[in-house]
Amino acid sequence: MNPNHIVSVDCIPLRLPFHHWSPPPLFAGKPRNKIDSALVRLVTKDGVVAWGESYCAEPDALMAVFEALISPLVQGKDASAPELLTNLQRTLHNLGRSGPIVHALAGLDIALWDLRAKREKVPLYVLLGGKQRSKIRAYASLLQYYSNAELIQMVATRALQEGYTEIKLHERTTTALAAARKAAGPEIPIMVDTNCAWLPSEALAIIDEMKQYDPFWIEEPLWPPEDHIALKHLKNKCNVRLAVGENASSTFALKQLIVDDAVDYVQPSIIKIGISASLAISRECNSKVKCAPQVAYFGPGFLASLHLIASLDYEVALERLYVDLSHIPYAQTVPLVNGWIDVPDSPGLGADPEPDLAQGRYAK
């Protein structure tokens, strides 16, 4: 057997308990006190281990996808075969072109890139086109505080005191943005992610009201997020930058946003669509539309996003959920210091998950 043949692919749930100085926010209708994703571990015949990460709405469901579908299909295959991922996508397409199947393939794709870079003994950014910067600015991405001005001011101030120089809110009201602006002052960029809160008939009036507090961008403003015609109409009317992407139903939909000039920033989520698709999207971008990957998790997908951002011709900041984690992945190997992260130069993604994570001690 070729030493690069795949022996195993495993899915290891990664559930990181957190606190955000407030009662747990709701996520999918339930109180949320853990950040959930899944590690993907790929092992080759000669014992090389590579890592990826998948978006994980439900750990048992994602593990079943890997155990029943992904792992049997890739065992014995050459990990370097350029057609491997495409063949899997076409084999499994009847099971869904978005959702858990695609998220599982995204995690596998990240692991394949990690493996290739480790084989070539180069950091991932080399394979993505080269490193354009050695340090990446991170922005503090606050979870939702439901327009509680006191909490928003407190948490935003805390983030700024730790060295962050940009803030993102997950809020929907002018009151929330006003509170963050009061804490941050006039110079700090503040993004607002509404999580698809507004109907097309509502959005323009609310954004007009927010303008007095100078939002840097409005993220995912519309429901449904697939309505690109309404999104382009909003962009043409509102005179505030728009950022969209994590809820895109496919890579094709993300590329269409660029073609249609419907947004200012397109935001592929690497743990939902993989490195290959995210890289292709970044190369479709132009002077009007920039790529700013969505990075709301802390595992190998975070590192993959770091390398992709390092390879871009222009500078964008890296999202960092601003919460108090019970365990911070890569805290020693790829630390966040005063709002900045050094791009790792070790082969592959630059670091492997710590033993506690790799052994599944944060799986429940």
C-alpha positions, -999 to +999 in steps of 0.1 A: +000+000+000+012+035-008+024+052+024+000+081+016-030+059+015-057+067+041-059+042+069-086+060+090-107+092+093-123+099+127-147+125+139-140+138+175-167+161+189-152+193+203-175+210+229-158+239+246-177+252+277-178+290+279-191+319+299-198+353+285-205+373+316-243+369+312-269+342+311-264+318+282-276+332+248-300+313+227-287+293+198-311+273+176-338+280+202-318+266+232-295+282+258-259+279+246-230+273+270-207+254+247-190+261+214-196+230+193-175+218+164-158+185+155-121+176+150-114+154+120-083+132+123-068+116+092-041+089+095-021+076+066-004+042+061+030+055+072+015+070+104+013+107+095-016+124+113-034+154+098-063+175+113-094+192+101-125+206+117-162+204+107-191+226+117-212+205+141-248+213+148-253+178+164-223+157+174-241+123+171-254+131+136-220+142+124-202+112+139-227+090+121-219+107+088-183+100+092-187+064+104-213+054+078-202+074+048-170+093+048-146+068+065-156+038+044-154+058+012-119+071+019-101+042+035-074+029+012-076+059-011-045+080-020-048+112+001-028+131-026-052+122-054-065+155-068-099+140-076-105+126-041-127+153-027-146+160-060-154+123-063-167+122-027-188+153-034-204+137-065-208+104-048-227+119-019-245+148-036-279+131-034-277+133+004-276+171+004-256+200-011-255+217+022-257+206+058-239+177+077-226+159+046-209+191+032-197+201+067-181+166+070-164+170+037-151+204+047-134+190+077-118+162+056-107+189+031-089+208+058-072+176+069-061+169+034-045+203+031-028+199+065-014+165+053-001+179+020+017+208+037+032+184+063+044+161+034+060+191+017+074+203+050+059+238+045+034+259+064-001+259+048+002+295+036+029+284+011+004+262-007-022+290-007+000+314-025+025+327+000+025+347+032+017+384+027+018+393+064+033+377+095+007+389+120-030+390+117-052+414+136-082+397+154-115+414+162-135+406+193-167+390+182-192+394+211-221+370+215-256+384+218-266+405+248-301+413+236-295+451+235-285+453+271-265+485+270-248+480+303-235+445+294-225+456+259-205+485+272-189+464+299-178+435+276-167+459+248-146+478+272-131+446+285-122+435+250-106+468+242-085+467+274-072+433+263-058+448+231-085+443+206-089+472+182-121+461+164-154+449+178-183+429+163-218+427+178-243+400+174-272+424+178-302+438+159-309+473+174-295+508+172-296+508+210-270+480+210-247+497+185-250+530+204-238+513+236-208+497+219-199+531+203-201+548+236-176+522+250-153+522+220-152+559+210-153+572+175-123+555+159-128+518+167-144+498+138-177+481+150-193+455+129-230+444+134-240+408+127-278+405+128-279+368+120-305+373+092-328+393+114-346+416+090-370+412+061-361+431+030-389+456+037-374+463+072-337+465+067-331+498+051-349+519+077-330+502+106-296+506+089-304+542+082-311+547+120-278+529+128-257+551+105-253+578+132-231+553+151-209+545+121-211+507+117-182+494+098-203+467+081-237+451+086-234+413+085-261+389+073-289+415+073-316+397+055-341+369+058-340+347+038-302+349+033-306+334-002-324+364-016-295+379-035-317+403-055-329+419-023-294+419-009-281+438-039-309+462-038-301+469-001-264+474-009-273+499-036-296+519-012-280+518+022-245+532+018-231+509+045-208+480+038-225+446+038-209+413+047-225+379+039-215+343+035-217+319+065-253+310+057-247+305+020-262+273+008-233+264-015-200+275-029-218+285-061-240+309-041-210+326-026-194+330-060-227+344-073-226+371-046-193+383-060-204+381-097-236+401-088-216+427-067-242+421-040-220+426-010-188+443+000-173+414+020-180+377+012-175+354+042-169+317+035-169+295+066-140+271+062-154+245+085-186+245+064-172+244+029-135+236+033-102+253+023-104+244-014-137+262-019-127+291+004-095+296-016-114+295-049-138+321-035-110+344-023-095+342-059-128+353-074-128+385-053-119+418-068-116+455-060-153+457-051-157+425-031-132+413-005-129+379+012-132+380+050-136+344+062-161+337+090-143+321+120-165+315+150-147+284+162-113+275+178-099+243+162-081+235+130-106+256+110-094+287+130-058+279+119-068+273+083-086+307+082-055+323+097-034+309+068-059+319+042-061+355+055-022+356+056-022+348+019-046+375+008-033+405-011-053+428+012-057+430+049-088+418+068-091+410+105-097+375+119-129+369+138-124+357+174-154+349+195-150+369+227-159+345+254-143+330+285-134+294+274-128+266+298-099+255+275-083+276+248-070+255+219-035+264+207-031+288+237+006+279+238+014+272+202-006+299+184-015+324+211-036+355+208-015+384+222-030+419+226-054+414+198-029+399+173-019+364+162+014+354+147+010+332+116+026+299+125+056+288+103+056+251+113+046+226+086+009+221+079-016+242+099+012+251+122+000+231+153-019+200+162-047+199+188-036+194+223-039+158+237-070+166+258-088+176+226-074+148+204-084+122+230-120+134+232-120+148+267-141+177+254-165+155+234-195+157+258 
